Amino acid sequence: MLNNKEKAVLLLSYCGFIPLKKQHEVLEKINLIENLILNIKSVKSDLINIIGASNFTKLEVLLEGNSLNNFISNLDSSNIKVTTILSDLYPSLLKSTSEAPTVLYYRGNAELFNSTCVAIVGTRRVSRYGFDVTKQFSSELSKAGLTIVSGLCDGVDTIAHSSCLDVGGKTIAVLGSGLNEIYPATNTNLANRIIENGGLVVSEYKPNEKPKTYYFPVRNRIIAGLSKATLITEAPLKSGSMHTKNYALEYGREVFAVPGRINDIYSEGCNKIIQNCQSAVALSPKTILDFFGKKFVENKKDIVQLGLLDELILSIIDVNEVHYEEILNKSKVDSKTLNTCLMRLELKGIIKKLSGNFYSK
């Protein structure tokens, strides 16, 4: 149940014609917030000084009608919760930023708002390398108890959320659309899975707001603002991840980047911010776990005993995709022995067989 102060904040956001900066100016004056719902005429002159006479008249019209109360009722019937910047529930890290949204709509576990969060972001056109490192980092950070924050888009976002859930972790998805307009639509099931497994789906946009191109770089400030650190696993130079990086740096948060091959355009962004000393180099999840003071959680079932031939094959495959014939030539074993070894490593989940008879870790 929202009190009158929180209803006042919701009204300023809901109306859609008062810029965020002006909303914050109103919120700085307690007298305005206390009387906005109860007696708006008593603070008319002060409000007009901030939002203008035309916008004041529009607010009066909204209050005279029942649109705000109907909107709140629709939220309840849609199982959508709302927290305002005046609420104790509102994420404290995000609140400390200069561009914090005044209202957040959400479904799921609100306790995650103030958990220890790390953002994992990157390209939507993820490579096999990007897939593998994103899955590795998200899984290990989740197992250590960190909440994974990402944007529910294709590519790195989807992998980060899914890998977290696969190991029983908690994740927050920040949308560039309303909660009733999941984008991409193909991730609707993933959004439901996040909520069903104790995660959180959140947006600053009203529930039925459709995605718009410029919403996504703007919402990236929320991803960075919720998180003590941001990890970029794979990203080109022109990428939304670069916006998230900029917000994180502006907010004084730590940034990590996974390096990639120097001739790979999908790692160009990561390599560039490392070169510019804008991030720490993340060579393994341990780098980030050390930053958070967390210990690496090793599952006993993950410990695999490897023989000398296994080690040799893995040293040949290393981190790149390697063709079967190259492995055969470098290992100097017969094809039957090699096939047995490759199958064993594949069954243990240590390597993957790719199309064209290539193998990778």
ROMAR-286968 format. One record per residue (C-alpha): residue number from 1; residue in one letter; x, y, z. Coordinates in pm, 1 decimal, always signed. Layout:
<sites>
{num->NUM, residuo->A, east->X, north->Y, up->Z}
...
</sites>
This chain:
<sites>
{num->1, residuo->M, east->+0.0, north->+0.0, up->+0.0}
{num->2, residuo->L, east->+146.8, north->+332.3, up->-109.4}
{num->3, residuo->N, east->+130.4, north->+627.1, up->+128.0}
{num->4, residuo->N, east->+49.4, north->+977.4, up->+2.5}
{num->5, residuo->K, east->+415.9, north->+1074.8, up->-36.8}
{num->6, residuo->E, east->+482.7, north->+768.3, up->-251.0}
{num->7, residuo->K, east->+165.6, north->+836.6, up->-451.4}
{num->8, residuo->A, east->+299.4, north->+1186.7, up->-514.0}
{num->9, residuo->V, east->+623.5, north->+1043.0, up->-652.9}
{num->10, residuo->L, east->+429.7, north->+795.8, up->-865.7}
{num->11, residuo->L, east->+211.6, north->+1078.7, up->-999.0}
{num->12, residuo->L, east->+514.4, north->+1283.1, up->-1109.2}
{num->13, residuo->S, east->+651.2, north->+982.3, up->-1298.5}
{num->14, residuo->Y, east->+315.9, north->+851.2, up->-1424.5}
{num->15, residuo->C, east->+205.4, north->+1177.1, up->-1585.4}
{num->16, residuo->G, east->+485.4, north->+1148.7, up->-1844.1}
{num->17, residuo->F, east->+538.6, north->+1520.0, up->-1905.0}
{num->18, residuo->I, east->+772.0, north->+1611.8, up->-1617.1}
{num->19, residuo->P, east->+1141.5, north->+1538.4, up->-1692.4}
{num->20, residuo->L, east->+1337.3, north->+1328.7, up->-1443.2}
{num->21, residuo->K, east->+1552.3, north->+1625.4, up->-1341.0}
{num->22, residuo->K, east->+1240.1, north->+1829.2, up->-1255.3}
{num->23, residuo->Q, east->+1095.3, north->+1534.5, up->-1062.0}
{num->24, residuo->H, east->+1408.0, north->+1533.6, up->-847.1}
{num->25, residuo->E, east->+1378.2, north->+1906.3, up->-789.7}
{num->26, residuo->V, east->+1023.5, north->+1860.1, up->-660.6}
{num->27, residuo->L, east->+1134.9, north->+1571.9, up->-438.7}
{num->28, residuo->E, east->+1394.9, north->+1792.4, up->-273.5}
{num->29, residuo->K, east->+1115.1, north->+2002.5, up->-123.8}
{num->30, residuo->I, east->+939.0, north->+1797.6, up->+144.9}
{num->31, residuo->N, east->+650.8, north->+2043.7, up->+166.8}
{num->32, residuo->L, east->+562.5, north->+1984.4, up->-198.2}
{num->33, residuo->I, east->+560.9, north->+1607.7, up->-163.8}
{num->34, residuo->E, east->+351.2, north->+1614.1, up->+153.0}
{num->35, residuo->N, east->+81.0, north->+1830.0, up->-6.2}
{num->36, residuo->L, east->+87.9, north->+1723.6, up->-371.2}
{num->37, residuo->I, east->-183.1, north->+1460.2, up->-321.1}
{num->38, residuo->L, east->-366.9, north->+1608.1, up->-22.6}
{num->39, residuo->N, east->-387.7, north->+1973.1, up->-126.6}
{num->40, residuo->I, east->-209.2, north->+2059.6, up->-450.1}
{num->41, residuo->K, east->-348.6, north->+2415.7, up->-454.8}
{num->42, residuo->S, east->-159.0, north->+2494.5, up->-132.5}
{num->43, residuo->V, east->+174.7, north->+2444.0, up->-311.0}
{num->44, residuo->K, east->+71.4, north->+2586.8, up->-646.1}
{num->45, residuo->S, east->+326.4, north->+2869.6, up->-664.5}
{num->46, residuo->D, east->+620.4, north->+2651.3, up->-558.1}
{num->47, residuo->L, east->+525.6, north->+2381.4, up->-807.7}
{num->48, residuo->I, east->+481.3, north->+2629.3, up->-1091.2}
{num->49, residuo->N, east->+831.7, north->+2763.4, up->-1022.9}
{num->50, residuo->I, east->+970.6, north->+2415.6, up->-1092.1}
{num->51, residuo->I, east->+745.7, north->+2251.7, up->-1352.2}
{num->52, residuo->G, east->+571.2, north->+2551.3, up->-1511.1}
{num->53, residuo->A, east->+209.2, north->+2664.9, up->-1514.3}
{num->54, residuo->S, east->+104.5, north->+2439.2, up->-1801.7}
{num->55, residuo->N, east->+231.5, north->+2123.3, up->-1633.6}
{num->56, residuo->F, east->+76.3, north->+2226.7, up->-1302.7}
{num->57, residuo->T, east->-263.4, north->+2250.0, up->-1471.9}
{num->58, residuo->K, east->-215.2, north->+1904.3, up->-1623.4}
{num->59, residuo->L, east->-134.0, north->+1762.5, up->-1278.0}
{num->60, residuo->E, east->-449.4, north->+1920.7, up->-1135.2}
{num->61, residuo->V, east->-658.1, north->+1757.1, up->-1406.1}
{num->62, residuo->L, east->-501.6, north->+1418.0, up->-1333.7}
{num->63, residuo->L, east->-573.7, north->+1451.4, up->-963.2}
{num->64, residuo->E, east->-932.0, north->+1561.4, up->-1021.0}
{num->65, residuo->G, east->-992.6, north->+1244.3, up->-1218.1}
{num->66, residuo->N, east->-933.3, north->+893.8, up->-1091.5}
{num->67, residuo->S, east->-664.0, north->+791.5, up->-1338.5}
{num->68, residuo->L, east->-383.2, north->+751.1, up->-1082.1}
{num->69, residuo->N, east->-591.3, north->+531.2, up->-851.1}
{num->70, residuo->N, east->-707.8, north->+325.1, up->-1149.1}
{num->71, residuo->F, east->-346.5, north->+284.9, up->-1257.1}
{num->72, residuo->I, east->-249.9, north->+162.5, up->-909.3}
{num->73, residuo->S, east->-541.8, north->-83.4, up->-911.1}
{num->74, residuo->N, east->-430.5, north->-217.0, up->-1249.7}
{num->75, residuo->L, east->-81.1, north->-271.8, up->-1111.6}
{num->76, residuo->D, east->-224.1, north->-481.9, up->-829.5}
{num->77, residuo->S, east->-439.6, north->-689.0, up->-1064.2}
{num->78, residuo->S, east->-136.4, north->-750.7, up->-1289.5}
{num->79, residuo->N, east->+76.2, north->-861.1, up->-993.9}
{num->80, residuo->I, east->+313.2, north->-571.1, up->-1054.8}
{num->81, residuo->K, east->+468.5, north->-399.0, up->-755.4}
{num->82, residuo->V, east->+606.5, north->-47.7, up->-742.2}
{num->83, residuo->T, east->+873.5, north->+112.6, up->-527.0}
{num->84, residuo->T, east->+952.9, north->+482.6, up->-520.7}
{num->85, residuo->I, east->+1273.8, north->+662.2, up->-438.4}
{num->86, residuo->L, east->+1121.6, north->+753.1, up->-98.2}
{num->87, residuo->S, east->+1070.5, north->+388.1, up->-3.8}
{num->88, residuo->D, east->+1304.5, north->+190.8, up->+223.0}
{num->89, residuo->L, east->+1278.0, north->-88.0, up->-33.2}
{num->90, residuo->Y, east->+1432.4, north->+125.0, up->-308.9}
{num->91, residuo->P, east->+1788.8, north->+8.9, up->-393.8}
{num->92, residuo->S, east->+2030.6, north->+223.4, up->-193.3}
{num->93, residuo->L, east->+2317.0, north->+201.2, up->-443.8}
{num->94, residuo->L, east->+2095.6, north->+319.1, up->-726.8}
{num->95, residuo->K, east->+1949.8, north->+593.9, up->-509.6}
{num->96, residuo->S, east->+2298.9, north->+738.9, up->-461.4}
{num->97, residuo->T, east->+2331.4, north->+813.1, up->-834.8}
{num->98, residuo->S, east->+2239.4, north->+1147.9, up->-987.3}
{num->99, residuo->E, east->+2002.6, north->+998.7, up->-1246.4}
{num->100, residuo->A, east->+1814.7, north->+750.8, up->-1029.5}
{num->101, residuo->P, east->+1462.0, north->+680.9, up->-1157.7}
{num->102, residuo->T, east->+1199.3, north->+804.0, up->-913.8}
{num->103, residuo->V, east->+986.3, north->+492.4, up->-967.1}
{num->104, residuo->L, east->+1065.2, north->+126.5, up->-1032.5}
{num->105, residuo->Y, east->+806.8, north->-131.9, up->-1136.3}
{num->106, residuo->Y, east->+892.0, north->-494.1, up->-1064.4}
{num->107, residuo->R, east->+787.3, north->-854.6, up->-1042.3}
{num->108, residuo->G, east->+971.5, north->-1098.8, up->-819.6}
{num->109, residuo->N, east->+1195.3, north->-1089.9, up->-515.8}
{num->110, residuo->A, east->+1238.3, north->-727.3, up->-403.1}
{num->111, residuo->E, east->+1501.9, north->-830.8, up->-145.3}
{num->112, residuo->L, east->+1748.2, north->-848.9, up->-434.9}
{num->113, residuo->F, east->+1732.2, north->-469.5, up->-475.4}
{num->114, residuo->N, east->+1977.3, north->-435.4, up->-189.4}
{num->115, residuo->S, east->+2179.8, north->-754.2, up->-238.0}
{num->116, residuo->T, east->+2542.3, north->-756.0, up->-354.1}
{num->117, residuo->C, east->+2516.8, north->-718.1, up->-730.6}
{num->118, residuo->V, east->+2754.2, north->-749.1, up->-1024.2}
{num->119, residuo->A, east->+2643.6, north->-654.5, up->-1375.2}
{num->120, residuo->I, east->+2737.2, north->-877.3, up->-1668.0}
{num->121, residuo->V, east->+2682.8, north->-715.8, up->-2007.3}
{num->122, residuo->G, east->+2804.9, north->-751.3, up->-2364.3}
{num->123, residuo->T, east->+2720.4, north->-795.7, up->-2728.9}
{num->124, residuo->R, east->+2396.8, north->-941.6, up->-2860.1}
{num->125, residuo->R, east->+2590.1, north->-1122.0, up->-3137.2}
{num->126, residuo->V, east->+2794.4, north->-1337.4, up->-2907.8}
{num->127, residuo->S, east->+3068.7, north->-1569.5, up->-3036.4}
{num->128, residuo->R, east->+3149.3, north->-1914.8, up->-2902.3}
{num->129, residuo->Y, east->+3427.3, north->-1752.2, up->-2699.0}
{num->130, residuo->G, east->+3186.8, north->-1491.7, up->-2560.6}
{num->131, residuo->F, east->+2932.2, north->-1761.0, up->-2478.9}
{num->132, residuo->D, east->+3187.4, north->-1968.8, up->-2290.1}
{num->133, residuo->V, east->+3339.9, north->-1687.9, up->-2083.4}
{num->134, residuo->T, east->+3000.0, north->-1536.2, up->-2001.2}
{num->135, residuo->K, east->+2870.2, north->-1872.2, up->-1884.6}
{num->136, residuo->Q, east->+3185.9, north->-1933.5, up->-1679.1}
{num->137, residuo->F, east->+3182.7, north->-1595.3, up->-1506.7}
{num->138, residuo->S, east->+2809.0, north->-1588.8, up->-1441.9}
{num->139, residuo->S, east->+2806.9, north->-1941.9, up->-1301.8}
{num->140, residuo->E, east->+3103.0, north->-1893.6, up->-1068.6}
{num->141, residuo->L, east->+2997.7, north->-1549.2, up->-945.0}
{num->142, residuo->S, east->+2645.9, north->-1680.1, up->-880.5}
{num->143, residuo->K, east->+2772.5, north->-1981.1, up->-686.7}
{num->144, residuo->A, east->+2966.5, north->-1741.5, up->-464.8}
{num->145, residuo->G, east->+2642.0, north->-1564.3, up->-372.7}
{num->146, residuo->L, east->+2656.8, north->-1257.9, up->-596.0}
{num->147, residuo->T, east->+2340.8, north->-1135.9, up->-769.5}
{num->148, residuo->I, east->+2382.8, north->-1112.6, up->-1147.1}
{num->149, residuo->V, east->+2234.7, north->-802.1, up->-1311.2}
{num->150, residuo->S, east->+2180.6, north->-780.7, up->-1687.1}
{num->151, residuo->G, east->+1935.2, north->-655.1, up->-1948.4}
{num->152, residuo->L, east->+1743.7, north->-963.6, up->-2076.2}
{num->153, residuo->C, east->+1846.3, north->-894.6, up->-2436.6}
{num->154, residuo->D, east->+1986.0, north->-1154.9, up->-2676.5}
{num->155, residuo->G, east->+2347.5, north->-1267.7, up->-2650.6}
{num->156, residuo->V, east->+2549.7, north->-1198.7, up->-2338.1}
{num->157, residuo->D, east->+2246.3, north->-1086.3, up->-2134.4}
{num->158, residuo->T, east->+2055.6, north->-1407.8, up->-2198.4}
{num->159, residuo->I, east->+2360.0, north->-1624.3, up->-2125.1}
{num->160, residuo->A, east->+2433.8, north->-1436.2, up->-1802.8}
{num->161, residuo->H, east->+2077.9, north->-1477.5, up->-1670.4}
{num->162, residuo->S, east->+2043.1, north->-1840.5, up->-1780.9}
{num->163, residuo->S, east->+2382.9, north->-1952.8, up->-1649.3}
{num->164, residuo->C, east->+2307.1, north->-1794.1, up->-1315.2}
{num->165, residuo->L, east->+1974.9, north->-1976.5, up->-1289.0}
{num->166, residuo->D, east->+2135.1, north->-2305.6, up->-1397.8}
{num->167, residuo->V, east->+2348.0, north->-2308.9, up->-1081.8}
{num->168, residuo->G, east->+2067.8, north->-2194.5, up->-851.3}
{num->169, residuo->G, east->+2174.1, north->-1829.8, up->-838.1}
{num->170, residuo->K, east->+1971.2, north->-1509.3, up->-823.5}
{num->171, residuo->T, east->+1951.9, north->-1258.8, up->-1107.4}
{num->172, residuo->I, east->+1794.6, north->-920.3, up->-1184.4}
{num->173, residuo->A, east->+1675.8, north->-833.1, up->-1535.9}
{num->174, residuo->V, east->+1645.5, north->-460.9, up->-1612.0}
{num->175, residuo->L, east->+1415.1, north->-395.0, up->-1907.5}
{num->176, residuo->G, east->+1414.3, north->-131.1, up->-2177.9}
{num->177, residuo->S, east->+1035.0, north->-163.6, up->-2195.2}
{num->178, residuo->G, east->+739.4, north->-216.5, up->-1963.6}
{num->179, residuo->L, east->+694.0, north->-538.4, up->-1767.5}
{num->180, residuo->N, east->+404.9, north->-643.4, up->-1991.2}
{num->181, residuo->E, east->+613.4, north->-589.8, up->-2305.3}
{num->182, residuo->I, east->+913.6, north->-820.4, up->-2263.1}
{num->183, residuo->Y, east->+1179.5, north->-758.0, up->-2527.6}
{num->184, residuo->P, east->+1276.8, north->-965.3, up->-2708.3}
{num->185, residuo->A, east->+948.8, north->-1158.0, up->-2688.3}
{num->186, residuo->T, east->+1147.4, north->-1481.2, up->-2720.8}
{num->187, residuo->N, east->+1283.0, north->-1414.3, up->-2370.6}
{num->188, residuo->T, east->+938.1, north->-1408.9, up->-2208.3}
{num->189, residuo->N, east->+993.3, north->-1760.6, up->-2077.6}
{num->190, residuo->L, east->+1332.5, north->-1657.4, up->-1940.1}
{num->191, residuo->A, east->+1171.0, north->-1362.0, up->-1760.2}
{num->192, residuo->N, east->+915.6, north->-1598.3, up->-1605.7}
{num->193, residuo->R, east->+1190.5, north->-1839.6, up->-1507.7}
{num->194, residuo->I, east->+1380.7, north->-1558.6, up->-1335.4}
{num->195, residuo->I, east->+1075.1, north->-1467.5, up->-1127.8}
{num->196, residuo->E, east->+983.7, north->-1829.5, up->-1048.6}
{num->197, residuo->N, east->+1335.1, north->-1895.7, up->-920.1}
{num->198, residuo->G, east->+1351.5, north->-1604.8, up->-677.5}
{num->199, residuo->G, east->+1487.1, north->-1343.6, up->-916.2}
{num->200, residuo->L, east->+1363.6, north->-999.1, up->-1011.5}
{num->201, residuo->V, east->+1244.1, north->-832.8, up->-1333.2}
{num->202, residuo->V, east->+1238.3, north->-453.5, up->-1311.9}
{num->203, residuo->S, east->+1170.0, north->-146.1, up->-1526.0}
{num->204, residuo->E, east->+1133.8, north->+229.4, up->-1485.9}
{num->205, residuo->Y, east->+876.7, north->+228.9, up->-1767.2}
{num->206, residuo->K, east->+503.6, north->+186.7, up->-1717.4}
{num->207, residuo->P, east->+392.4, north->-177.6, up->-1762.0}
{num->208, residuo->N, east->+243.6, north->-144.5, up->-2110.6}
{num->209, residuo->E, east->+524.5, north->+72.8, up->-2249.2}
{num->210, residuo->K, east->+661.8, north->-80.9, up->-2569.3}
{num->211, residuo->P, east->+1040.6, north->-92.8, up->-2625.3}
{num->212, residuo->K, east->+1201.1, north->+201.5, up->-2801.2}
{num->213, residuo->T, east->+1554.6, north->+217.9, up->-2933.8}
{num->214, residuo->Y, east->+1663.9, north->+499.0, up->-2704.1}
{num->215, residuo->Y, east->+1521.1, north->+329.7, up->-2393.5}
{num->216, residuo->F, east->+1799.2, north->+70.4, up->-2387.7}
{num->217, residuo->P, east->+2104.7, north->+295.8, up->-2346.7}
{num->218, residuo->V, east->+1907.5, north->+496.2, up->-2087.7}
{num->219, residuo->R, east->+1813.9, north->+187.9, up->-1884.0}
{num->220, residuo->N, east->+2183.0, north->+90.5, up->-1875.3}
{num->221, residuo->R, east->+2230.6, north->+350.5, up->-1600.9}
{num->222, residuo->I, east->+2006.8, north->+132.5, up->-1381.9}
{num->223, residuo->I, east->+2213.0, north->-179.1, up->-1453.9}
{num->224, residuo->A, east->+2530.3, north->+7.0, up->-1355.8}
{num->225, residuo->G, east->+2361.8, north->+184.3, up->-1066.3}
{num->226, residuo->L, east->+2240.0, north->-136.8, up->-902.1}
{num->227, residuo->S, east->+2583.6, north->-297.3, up->-919.1}
{num->228, residuo->K, east->+2905.2, north->-256.5, up->-724.3}
{num->229, residuo->A, east->+3093.9, north->-374.0, up->-1031.5}
{num->230, residuo->T, east->+3027.7, north->-419.3, up->-1402.8}
{num->231, residuo->L, east->+3181.2, north->-698.4, up->-1611.9}
{num->232, residuo->I, east->+3192.6, north->-678.0, up->-1992.1}
{num->233, residuo->T, east->+3261.3, north->-1022.6, up->-2135.9}
{num->234, residuo->E, east->+3250.7, north->-946.1, up->-2508.5}
{num->235, residuo->A, east->+3159.0, north->-623.0, up->-2686.2}
{num->236, residuo->P, east->+3241.5, north->-426.9, up->-3002.5}
{num->237, residuo->L, east->+3337.2, north->-59.8, up->-2981.2}
{num->238, residuo->K, east->+2990.4, north->+64.0, up->-3073.2}
{num->239, residuo->S, east->+2789.9, north->-118.5, up->-2814.0}
{num->240, residuo->G, east->+2538.0, north->-50.5, up->-2539.2}
{num->241, residuo->S, east->+2790.0, north->-208.5, up->-2306.8}
{num->242, residuo->M, east->+3010.1, north->+96.2, up->-2356.3}
{num->243, residuo->H, east->+2724.9, north->+310.4, up->-2220.5}
{num->244, residuo->T, east->+2699.8, north->+83.8, up->-1917.8}
{num->245, residuo->K, east->+3074.9, north->+114.7, up->-1868.4}
{num->246, residuo->N, east->+3051.6, north->+494.1, up->-1881.9}
{num->247, residuo->Y, east->+2774.1, north->+500.2, up->-1623.1}
{num->248, residuo->A, east->+2969.2, north->+266.6, up->-1394.0}
{num->249, residuo->L, east->+3277.2, north->+487.5, up->-1414.4}
{num->250, residuo->E, east->+3067.1, north->+800.0, up->-1355.0}
{num->251, residuo->Y, east->+2918.9, north->+640.3, up->-1043.2}
{num->252, residuo->G, east->+3261.8, north->+540.9, up->-912.6}
{num->253, residuo->R, east->+3200.9, north->+167.2, up->-954.6}
{num->254, residuo->E, east->+3456.1, north->-94.4, up->-1057.2}
{num->255, residuo->V, east->+3468.3, north->-208.1, up->-1420.5}
{num->256, residuo->F, east->+3611.2, north->-540.0, up->-1541.2}
{num->257, residuo->A, east->+3661.5, north->-655.6, up->-1900.1}
{num->258, residuo->V, east->+3749.3, north->-991.4, up->-2050.5}
{num->259, residuo->P, east->+4020.1, north->-951.6, up->-2317.0}
{num->260, residuo->G, east->+3970.7, north->-1105.7, up->-2659.5}
{num->261, residuo->R, east->+4167.3, north->-1162.5, up->-2978.2}
{num->262, residuo->I, east->+4309.0, north->-839.5, up->-3118.2}
{num->263, residuo->N, east->+4154.4, north->-894.7, up->-3463.0}
{num->264, residuo->D, east->+3807.5, north->-981.8, up->-3331.5}
{num->265, residuo->I, east->+3558.9, north->-693.4, up->-3373.0}
{num->266, residuo->Y, east->+3334.9, north->-840.1, up->-3103.0}
{num->267, residuo->S, east->+3614.1, north->-802.0, up->-2848.3}
{num->268, residuo->E, east->+3731.9, north->-463.8, up->-2976.1}
{num->269, residuo->G, east->+3536.7, north->-274.7, up->-2710.5}
{num->270, residuo->C, east->+3675.2, north->-485.0, up->-2424.5}
{num->271, residuo->N, east->+4031.4, north->-459.3, up->-2555.1}
{num->272, residuo->K, east->+3999.6, north->-83.4, up->-2600.8}
{num->273, residuo->I, east->+3880.8, north->-6.2, up->-2248.6}
{num->274, residuo->I, east->+4157.6, north->-228.1, up->-2110.7}
{num->275, residuo->Q, east->+4408.5, north->-39.1, up->-2327.0}
{num->276, residuo->N, east->+4269.3, north->+292.2, up->-2198.6}
{num->277, residuo->C, east->+4299.7, north->+171.8, up->-1838.2}
{num->278, residuo->Q, east->+3925.3, north->+215.0, up->-1787.8}
{num->279, residuo->S, east->+3883.7, north->-133.8, up->-1648.6}
{num->280, residuo->A, east->+4058.2, north->-412.7, up->-1466.8}
{num->281, residuo->V, east->+4146.6, north->-719.8, up->-1673.6}
{num->282, residuo->A, east->+3924.9, north->-1016.2, up->-1586.9}
{num->283, residuo->L, east->+4118.4, north->-1331.0, up->-1670.6}
{num->284, residuo->S, east->+3905.8, north->-1551.8, up->-1447.6}
{num->285, residuo->P, east->+3608.1, north->-1524.1, up->-1210.2}
{num->286, residuo->K, east->+3858.0, north->-1521.2, up->-922.7}
{num->287, residuo->T, east->+3960.3, north->-1166.2, up->-1019.9}
{num->288, residuo->I, east->+3608.8, north->-1041.6, up->-946.3}
{num->289, residuo->L, east->+3555.6, north->-1268.5, up->-648.1}
{num->290, residuo->D, east->+3870.7, north->-1122.4, up->-491.2}
{num->291, residuo->F, east->+3729.4, north->-772.9, up->-540.8}
{num->292, residuo->F, east->+3413.9, north->-870.7, up->-352.9}
{num->293, residuo->G, east->+3607.0, north->-1065.5, up->-89.0}
{num->294, residuo->K, east->+3436.2, north->-1387.3, up->-195.9}
{num->295, residuo->K, east->+3586.9, north->-1732.6, up->-216.6}
{num->296, residuo->F, east->+3574.6, north->-1950.5, up->-524.8}
{num->297, residuo->V, east->+3311.0, north->-2220.6, up->-473.5}
{num->298, residuo->E, east->+3428.0, north->-2548.5, up->-617.7}
{num->299, residuo->N, east->+3177.2, north->-2829.8, up->-657.0}
{num->300, residuo->K, east->+3323.9, north->-3173.0, up->-597.1}
{num->301, residuo->K, east->+3141.8, north->-3303.9, up->-902.5}
{num->302, residuo->D, east->+3335.8, north->-3048.4, up->-1109.2}
{num->303, residuo->I, east->+3669.9, north->-3196.7, up->-1008.5}
{num->304, residuo->V, east->+3778.0, north->-3423.6, up->-1293.5}
{num->305, residuo->Q, east->+4077.3, north->-3655.8, up->-1289.8}
{num->306, residuo->L, east->+4268.9, north->-3618.2, up->-1614.8}
{num->307, residuo->G, east->+4529.9, north->-3849.8, up->-1760.4}
{num->308, residuo->L, east->+4847.2, north->-3745.9, up->-1943.7}
{num->309, residuo->L, east->+4682.4, north->-3787.7, up->-2284.1}
{num->310, residuo->D, east->+4383.6, north->-3579.9, up->-2169.7}
{num->311, residuo->E, east->+4618.6, north->-3301.9, up->-2062.0}
{num->312, residuo->L, east->+4802.1, north->-3320.2, up->-2394.6}
{num->313, residuo->I, east->+4480.0, north->-3292.7, up->-2595.3}
{num->314, residuo->L, east->+4362.3, north->-2998.4, up->-2384.4}
{num->315, residuo->S, east->+4693.4, north->-2820.1, up->-2434.7}
{num->316, residuo->I, east->+4649.5, north->-2855.5, up->-2812.4}
{num->317, residuo->I, east->+4291.6, north->-2726.4, up->-2809.2}
{num->318, residuo->D, east->+4378.4, north->-2447.8, up->-2562.1}
{num->319, residuo->V, east->+4120.4, north->-2165.2, up->-2605.9}
{num->320, residuo->N, east->+4081.9, north->-2169.0, up->-2983.4}
{num->321, residuo->E, east->+3878.9, north->-2388.7, up->-3215.6}
{num->322, residuo->V, east->+4103.9, north->-2667.2, up->-3347.9}
{num->323, residuo->H, east->+4032.7, north->-2912.9, up->-3628.4}
{num->324, residuo->Y, east->+4043.6, north->-3286.8, up->-3563.8}
{num->325, residuo->E, east->+4330.6, north->-3339.6, up->-3811.2}
{num->326, residuo->E, east->+4546.1, north->-3080.9, up->-3631.5}
{num->327, residuo->I, east->+4483.9, north->-3253.5, up->-3298.5}
{num->328, residuo->L, east->+4568.7, north->-3589.1, up->-3456.7}
{num->329, residuo->N, east->+4894.1, north->-3460.1, up->-3605.9}
{num->330, residuo->K, east->+5010.5, north->-3277.0, up->-3292.2}
{num->331, residuo->S, east->+4919.0, north->-3551.1, up->-3044.9}
{num->332, residuo->K, east->+5095.0, north->-3822.0, up->-3251.1}
{num->333, residuo->V, east->+4845.2, north->-4088.4, up->-3140.9}
{num->334, residuo->D, east->+4638.0, north->-4317.3, up->-3359.7}
{num->335, residuo->S, east->+4285.9, north->-4210.0, up->-3454.4}
{num->336, residuo->K, east->+4116.2, north->-4478.1, up->-3241.5}
{num->337, residuo->T, east->+4295.2, north->-4363.3, up->-2926.4}
{num->338, residuo->L, east->+4227.1, north->-3997.8, up->-3009.2}
{num->339, residuo->N, east->+3857.2, north->-4061.7, up->-3074.3}
{num->340, residuo->T, east->+3822.2, north->-4235.3, up->-2738.1}
{num->341, residuo->C, east->+3996.8, north->-3949.3, up->-2559.6}
{num->342, residuo->L, east->+3791.0, north->-3678.8, up->-2734.7}
{num->343, residuo->M, east->+3467.2, north->-3859.1, up->-2657.4}
{num->344, residuo->R, east->+3565.7, north->-3894.8, up->-2290.7}
{num->345, residuo->L, east->+3648.1, north->-3524.2, up->-2259.3}
{num->346, residuo->E, east->+3327.1, north->-3428.1, up->-2438.1}
{num->347, residuo->L, east->+3112.2, north->-3645.7, up->-2210.7}
{num->348, residuo->K, east->+3273.7, north->-3483.8, up->-1907.3}
{num->349, residuo->G, east->+3180.9, north->-3141.6, up->-2045.2}
{num->350, residuo->I, east->+3542.6, north->-3029.4, up->-2073.5}
{num->351, residuo->I, east->+3544.1, north->-2983.0, up->-2451.7}
{num->352, residuo->K, east->+3280.4, north->-2928.2, up->-2719.7}
{num->353, residuo->K, east->+3258.9, north->-3075.6, up->-3065.7}
{num->354, residuo->L, east->+3169.0, north->-2809.1, up->-3320.1}
{num->355, residuo->S, east->+3048.2, north->-2826.5, up->-3677.7}
{num->356, residuo->G, east->+3311.7, north->-2909.2, up->-3939.1}
{num->357, residuo->N, east->+3490.3, north->-3151.6, up->-3702.2}
{num->358, residuo->F, east->+3635.4, north->-2868.8, up->-3490.6}
{num->359, residuo->Y, east->+3679.9, north->-2885.6, up->-3114.9}
{num->360, residuo->S, east->+3699.0, north->-2618.2, up->-2847.2}
{num->361, residuo->K, east->+3698.7, north->-2591.1, up->-2469.6}
</sites>
